[in-house]
Amino acid sequence: ALYLEPPPGSVVLSYDEKPGIQAIGVTAPDLAPVEGEHSCWGRDHEYVRHGTVTLMAAIDLLTGHVHGHVVDRHRSLEFVGFLNSLDQHYPTEMKIRVVLDNHSAHISKETRTYLASVPNRFEFVFTPKHGSWLNLIESFFAKMAKSLLRGIRVPSKAELKTRILLYLKEINKAPVVF
């Protein structure tokens, strides 16, 4: 019911993290297809691992707008920073309802302290344990993995962050309500 008919004066966001997005670089240039020999691009099986990043994202279920931060870690500090950016994005009279799992950062002392500093601004709706697949953001992550992340090669973590943020910017040019 929350997804289909959100209460008046509120916004409903589907939130989660996609950790462990690998910044993988090539050891040799890709080989272009050659007619009569091989019809697809060739890539060396070896790679250089530059590290990982985490995408923290939330979809506004009424507009389809995707809010996203790409961070090196996903602790309470980063989660509170994400909540703060949502607080600044939406008008102060709107209640922000967030559908999320019960990751330790979502229920930590730091998060509770932040929520107390903005009383009645946020309401968390937790998915059942082992039921995070019920959260609509998971569909967005699956689409992103298939369209952007599959086979991506980048020279650095910074380049990976830039590409992910550009992807989110492109998605938000014409958002789709899930």
Backbone as numpy.savetxt, mean C-alpha at the origin, in Angstrom:
# Nx Ny Nz CAx CAy CAz Cx Cy Cz
-21.98 -4.12 5.64 -22.81 -2.92 5.64 -21.94 -1.67 5.64
-20.82 -1.73 6.35 -19.92 -0.58 6.40 -19.37 -0.25 5.03
-19.08 -1.29 4.22 -18.57 -1.08 2.86 -19.64 -0.48 1.95
-20.86 -1.01 2.05 -21.91 -0.63 1.11 -22.60 0.68 1.47
-22.81 0.90 2.75 -23.50 2.12 3.19 -22.79 2.70 4.40
-21.70 3.45 4.18 -21.01 4.04 5.32 -21.88 5.09 6.01
-21.71 5.24 7.30 -22.50 6.24 8.03 -22.26 7.64 7.47
-23.28 8.49 7.49 -23.13 9.86 6.99 -22.02 10.60 7.75
-21.32 11.46 7.03 -20.26 12.26 7.65 -19.00 11.48 7.96
-18.84 10.35 7.27 -17.65 9.56 7.54 -17.05 9.06 6.22
-15.81 8.64 6.31 -15.12 8.05 5.19 -14.66 6.67 5.66
-14.72 5.68 4.77 -14.29 4.32 5.12 -13.09 3.98 4.26
-12.02 3.58 4.92 -10.77 3.23 4.25 -10.43 1.78 4.53
-9.96 1.09 3.51 -9.46 -0.27 3.64 -7.94 -0.16 3.67
-7.30 -0.57 4.77 -5.86 -0.34 4.97 -5.11 -1.64 5.22
-3.88 -1.70 4.71 -2.95 -2.76 5.07 -1.55 -2.38 4.60
-0.59 -3.20 4.96 0.79 -3.02 4.52 1.16 -4.15 3.56
1.99 -3.83 2.58 2.59 -4.86 1.73 4.08 -4.80 2.00
4.56 -5.62 2.94 5.99 -5.59 3.29 6.82 -6.44 2.34
8.11 -6.24 2.37 9.04 -7.11 1.66 9.03 -6.96 0.16
8.71 -5.78 -0.36 8.80 -5.56 -1.80 10.28 -5.41 -2.13
10.80 -6.34 -2.91 12.24 -6.39 -3.14 12.70 -5.45 -4.25
13.77 -4.73 -3.96 14.44 -3.92 -4.98 15.54 -4.79 -5.56
15.26 -5.37 -6.72 16.19 -6.30 -7.36 16.76 -5.65 -8.61
18.08 -5.71 -8.71 18.77 -5.16 -9.88 19.36 -6.26 -10.74
19.72 -5.92 -11.95 20.28 -6.89 -12.89 21.80 -6.95 -12.76
22.37 -8.09 -13.10 23.83 -8.22 -13.14 24.35 -8.05 -14.56
23.44 -8.21 -15.54 23.79 -8.04 -16.96 22.56 -7.48 -17.67
22.77 -6.73 -18.74 21.62 -6.18 -19.46 20.71 -7.29 -20.01
19.42 -6.99 -20.09 18.48 -7.93 -20.69 18.78 -8.07 -22.18
18.50 -9.24 -22.72 18.73 -9.50 -24.15 17.41 -9.37 -24.90
17.43 -8.57 -25.96 16.23 -8.35 -26.77 15.90 -9.61 -27.57
14.63 -9.77 -27.94 14.25 -10.92 -28.78 14.97 -10.86 -30.13
15.30 -12.02 -30.66 15.93 -12.13 -31.97 15.06 -13.03 -32.83
14.63 -12.51 -33.96 13.74 -13.27 -34.84 14.40 -14.58 -35.27
13.66 -15.66 -35.11 14.16 -16.97 -35.50 14.96 -17.68 -34.42
15.40 -16.96 -33.38 16.17 -17.59 -32.30 15.37 -17.69 -31.00
14.97 -16.54 -30.48 14.12 -16.54 -29.28 13.17 -15.36 -29.38
11.91 -15.62 -29.00 10.84 -14.66 -29.24 10.56 -13.72 -28.07
11.23 -13.93 -26.93 10.96 -13.05 -25.80 12.29 -12.53 -25.23
12.13 -11.58 -24.34 13.31 -11.00 -23.71 14.03 -12.05 -22.86
15.35 -12.00 -22.87 16.14 -12.91 -22.04 16.74 -12.15 -20.87
16.76 -12.81 -19.73 17.29 -12.17 -18.52 18.15 -13.18 -17.77
19.28 -12.71 -17.28 20.16 -13.55 -16.47 19.43 -13.94 -15.20
19.61 -15.18 -14.74 18.93 -15.64 -13.54 19.54 -15.05 -12.27
20.74 -14.52 -12.36 21.35 -13.89 -11.19 20.88 -12.45 -11.07
20.88 -11.96 -9.84 20.42 -10.59 -9.60 21.15 -10.00 -8.40
21.02 -8.69 -8.25 21.57 -7.97 -7.11 20.39 -7.52 -6.25
20.44 -7.82 -4.98 19.35 -7.44 -4.08 19.75 -6.17 -3.34
18.97 -5.10 -3.54 19.28 -3.81 -2.94 18.54 -3.59 -1.62
17.67 -4.50 -1.23 16.91 -4.36 0.01 15.41 -4.44 -0.27
14.64 -4.13 0.74 13.18 -4.19 0.60 12.54 -2.91 1.10
11.32 -2.69 0.64 10.51 -1.57 1.11 9.12 -2.10 1.47
8.37 -1.29 2.17 7.00 -1.62 2.56 6.07 -0.55 2.01
4.98 -0.98 1.41 3.95 -0.06 0.98 2.84 -0.08 2.02
2.57 1.07 2.60 1.43 1.25 3.50 0.37 1.94 2.67
-0.81 1.30 2.51 -1.81 1.86 1.61 -3.22 1.71 2.17
-4.06 2.66 1.77 -5.48 2.62 2.13 -6.29 3.09 0.94
-7.38 2.41 0.67 -8.29 2.79 -0.40 -9.53 3.42 0.22
-9.87 4.60 -0.26 -11.13 5.24 0.12 -12.23 4.48 -0.63
-13.09 3.80 0.10 -14.07 2.92 -0.52 -15.17 3.65 -1.27
-15.34 4.96 -1.02 -16.36 5.71 -1.74 -15.84 6.35 -3.02
-14.56 6.74 -3.03 -14.01 7.43 -4.19 -13.03 6.58 -4.98
-12.43 5.57 -4.36 -11.42 4.76 -5.02 -10.02 5.34 -4.91
-9.88 6.50 -4.28 -8.56 7.13 -4.12 -7.68 6.25 -3.22
-6.43 6.06 -3.64 -5.49 5.25 -2.87 -4.48 6.17 -2.19
-4.40 6.07 -0.87 -3.40 6.78 -0.09 -2.24 5.81 0.10
-1.02 6.26 -0.10 0.10 5.35 0.05 1.36 6.02 0.52
2.09 5.31 1.35 3.43 5.71 1.79 4.35 4.52 1.54
5.52 4.78 0.99 6.52 3.73 0.81 7.61 4.00 1.84
7.81 3.03 2.74 8.74 3.19 3.85 9.70 2.01 3.92
10.80 2.20 4.63 11.76 1.11 4.80 11.29 0.08 5.83
10.54 0.54 6.82 10.05 -0.35 7.87 8.58 -0.04 8.13
7.88 -0.93 8.82 6.49 -0.65 9.17 6.25 -0.90 10.65
6.71 0.07 11.41 6.55 0.05 12.86 5.41 1.00 13.24
5.20 1.16 14.51 4.17 2.08 15.01 4.45 3.51 14.55
5.71 3.90 14.54 6.09 5.25 14.12 5.60 5.55 12.70
5.82 4.63 11.77 5.38 4.83 10.40 3.85 4.78 10.28
3.22 3.90 11.06 1.76 3.81 11.04 1.12 5.09 11.55
1.66 5.63 12.62 1.14 6.89 13.16 1.34 8.02 12.14
2.47 8.02 11.45 2.70 9.00 10.40 1.66 8.88 9.29
1.29 7.65 8.94 0.26 7.43 7.93 -1.09 7.95 8.41
-1.44 7.65 9.66 -2.70 8.15 10.22 -2.72 9.67 10.22
-1.59 10.27 10.56 -1.50 11.73 10.59 -1.75 12.32 9.19
-1.22 11.66 8.16 -1.45 12.15 6.80 -2.93 12.02 6.41
-3.60 10.96 6.87 -5.04 10.83 6.62 -5.81 11.92 7.35
-5.41 12.20 8.57 -6.04 13.25 9.37 -5.95 14.60 8.66
-4.82 14.87 8.04 -4.63 16.13 7.34 -5.36 16.16 5.99
-5.57 15.00 5.39 -6.20 14.93 4.07 -7.71 15.19 4.12
-8.39 14.66 5.13 -9.84 14.75 5.19 -10.28 15.91 6.08
-11.46 16.50 5.76 -11.98 17.60 6.59 -12.12 17.16 8.05
-11.91 18.08 8.96 -11.89 17.75 10.39 -13.23 17.25 10.91
-14.33 17.60 10.25 -15.64 17.15 10.74 -15.96 15.72 10.33
-15.16 15.12 9.47 -15.41 13.74 9.02 -14.76 12.73 9.97
-15.49 11.68 10.24 -14.94 10.56 11.01 -14.26 9.62 10.02
-13.06 9.16 10.36 -12.30 8.27 9.49 -12.39 6.86 10.05
-13.09 6.00 9.33 -13.22 4.60 9.73 -12.23 3.79 8.90
-11.40 3.00 9.59 -10.34 2.26 8.93 -10.54 0.77 9.18
-10.67 0.01 8.09 -10.77 -1.44 8.16 -9.35 -1.98 8.04
-8.88 -2.71 9.06 -7.51 -3.18 9.09 -7.38 -4.45 9.92
-6.20 -5.09 9.82 -5.95 -6.27 10.64 -5.37 -5.82 11.99
-5.17 -6.78 12.89 -4.67 -6.40 14.21 -3.17 -6.65 14.34
-2.42 -6.08 13.41 -0.96 -6.06 13.45 -0.54 -5.31 14.72
0.59 -5.66 15.29 1.01 -5.04 16.56 1.13 -3.52 16.47
1.50 -2.98 15.31 1.62 -1.53 15.17 0.26 -0.84 15.24
-0.81 -1.56 14.92 -2.14 -0.96 14.91 -2.73 -0.85 16.30
-2.19 -1.61 17.25 -2.74 -1.60 18.61 -1.68 -1.23 19.65
-0.57 -0.69 19.19 0.55 -0.38 20.09 0.25 0.82 20.98
1.11 1.00 21.97 0.99 2.14 22.88 1.13 3.45 22.12
2.07 3.52 21.17 2.27 4.74 20.38 1.03 5.08 19.56
0.41 4.07 18.97 -0.80 4.29 18.18 -1.94 4.76 19.08
-2.11 4.11 20.22 -3.18 4.52 21.14 -2.95 5.94 21.64
-1.69 6.32 21.86 -1.38 7.68 22.29 -1.77 8.68 21.21
-1.44 8.36 19.96 -1.81 9.25 18.87 -3.33 9.38 18.76
-4.03 8.24 18.82 -5.49 8.26 18.70 -6.12 9.08 19.83
-5.52 9.04 21.01 -6.03 9.85 22.13 -5.82 11.34 21.88
-4.80 11.69 21.08 -4.53 13.10 20.79 -5.50 13.67 19.75
-6.22 12.80 19.03 -7.24 13.23 18.07 -8.54 12.48 18.39
-9.17 12.82 19.52 -10.33 12.05 19.97 -11.48 12.07 18.96
-12.13 10.91 18.83 -13.30 10.71 17.96 -13.03 10.96 16.48
-11.77 11.00 16.08 -11.43 11.22 14.67 -11.36 9.90 13.91
-10.80 8.87 14.54 -10.61 7.57 13.90 -11.45 6.51 14.60
-11.92 5.57 13.80 -12.55 4.37 14.34 -11.94 3.19 13.58
-11.38 2.24 14.31 -10.79 1.06 13.69 -11.79 -0.08 13.68
-11.90 -0.75 12.53 -12.71 -1.94 12.39 -11.75 -3.06 12.02
-11.52 -3.97 12.95 -10.53 -5.02 12.74 -11.14 -6.23 12.03
-10.38 -6.76 11.05 -10.80 -7.99 10.39 -10.54 -9.15 11.35
-11.25 -10.27 11.18 -11.00 -11.41 12.07 -9.58 -11.95 11.88
-9.06 -12.60 12.92 -7.75 -13.24 12.79 -7.82 -14.26 11.66
-6.74 -14.31 10.88 -6.63 -15.18 9.72 -7.69 -14.86 8.65
-8.23 -13.65 8.71 -9.23 -13.26 7.73 -8.89 -11.95 7.05
-7.58 -11.62 6.98 -7.20 -10.35 6.36 -7.56 -10.31 4.89
-7.77 -11.48 4.26 -8.19 -11.53 2.86 -9.55 -10.89 2.67
-10.30 -10.68 3.74 -11.60 -10.02 3.65 -11.45 -8.52 3.37
-10.26 -8.00 3.61 -10.01 -6.57 3.43 -9.79 -6.27 1.95
-10.51 -5.31 1.41 -10.47 -5.02 -0.03 -9.10 -4.56 -0.52
-8.27 -4.00 0.34 -6.95 -3.54 -0.08 -6.12 -4.70 -0.60
-6.39 -5.91 -0.15 -5.65 -7.08 -0.61 -5.83 -7.29 -2.11
-7.00 -6.97 -2.65 -7.23 -7.06 -4.09 -6.37 -6.06 -4.84
-6.24 -4.87 -4.27 -5.39 -3.85 -4.88 -3.93 -4.31 -4.91
-3.47 -4.89 -3.79 -2.09 -5.39 -3.72 -1.86 -6.50 -4.76
-2.84 -7.37 -4.94 -2.70 -8.45 -5.93 -2.59 -7.87 -7.33
-3.42 -6.89 -7.64 -3.37 -6.25 -8.96 -2.03 -5.56 -9.17
-1.54 -4.89 -8.15 -0.26 -4.19 -8.23 0.88 -5.18 -8.43
0.83 -6.31 -7.74 1.88 -7.32 -7.87 1.93 -7.87 -9.29
0.78 -8.06 -9.89 0.73 -8.61 -11.25 1.09 -7.59 -12.32
0.71 -6.33 -12.10 0.90 -5.33 -13.15 2.20 -4.54 -13.02
2.64 -4.24 -11.82 3.84 -3.40 -11.63 5.05 -4.19 -11.14
4.85 -5.02 -10.14 5.99 -5.62 -9.44 6.54 -6.88 -10.10
5.74 -7.58 -10.87 6.20 -8.82 -11.49 7.36 -8.55 -12.44
8.50 -9.09 -12.14 9.66 -8.99 -13.02 10.34 -7.63 -13.03
9.98 -6.75 -12.11 10.58 -5.42 -12.11 12.05 -5.49 -11.68
12.89 -4.74 -12.35 14.31 -4.64 -11.99 14.64 -3.16 -11.84
15.27 -2.82 -10.74 15.60 -1.42 -10.44 17.04 -1.34 -9.95
17.71 -0.20 -10.15 19.08 -0.06 -9.70 19.23 0.27 -8.21
18.10 0.64 -7.54 18.21 1.02 -6.12 16.83 0.98 -5.46
16.83 1.04 -4.13 15.58 1.13 -3.38 14.87 2.44 -3.69
15.64 3.50 -3.87 15.05 4.81 -4.17 14.26 4.76 -5.48
14.80 4.07 -6.48 14.11 3.93 -7.76 12.82 3.12 -7.59
12.85 2.07 -6.77 11.66 1.27 -6.51 10.59 2.13 -5.84
10.98 2.91 -4.84 10.03 3.81 -4.16 9.41 4.78 -5.15
10.24 5.36 -6.02 9.75 6.31 -7.01 8.74 5.67 -7.95
9.02 4.45 -8.40 8.11 3.77 -9.32 6.78 3.42 -8.65
6.83 3.00 -7.39 5.59 2.68 -6.68 4.75 3.94 -6.50
5.38 5.04 -6.10 4.64 6.29 -5.91 4.07 6.81 -7.23
4.80 6.63 -8.32 4.30 7.01 -9.63 3.09 6.15 -10.02
3.14 4.86 -9.70 2.02 3.96 -9.94 0.78 4.45 -9.19
0.95 4.81 -7.91 -0.18 5.30 -7.12 -0.73 6.60 -7.70
0.16 7.46 -8.16 -0.27 8.72 -8.77 -1.10 8.46 -10.03
-0.65 7.51 -10.85 -1.39 7.14 -12.06 -2.76 6.55 -11.72
-2.80 5.69 -10.71 -4.07 5.09 -10.28 -5.04 6.18 -9.83
-4.53 7.17 -9.11 -5.39 8.22 -8.56 -5.82 9.25 -9.61
-5.25 9.24 -10.81 -5.73 10.13 -11.87 -7.15 9.76 -12.29
-7.44 8.48 -12.28 -8.79 7.98 -12.62 -9.12 6.85 -11.66
-9.41 7.18 -10.39 -9.65 6.12 -9.40 -10.90 5.29 -9.72
-10.81 4.02 -9.35 -11.90 3.08 -9.56 -12.41 2.62 -8.20
-13.70 2.70 -8.02 -14.29 2.23 -6.77 -14.34 0.71 -6.83
-13.75 0.05 -5.82 -13.73 -1.41 -5.80 -15.07 -1.95 -5.38
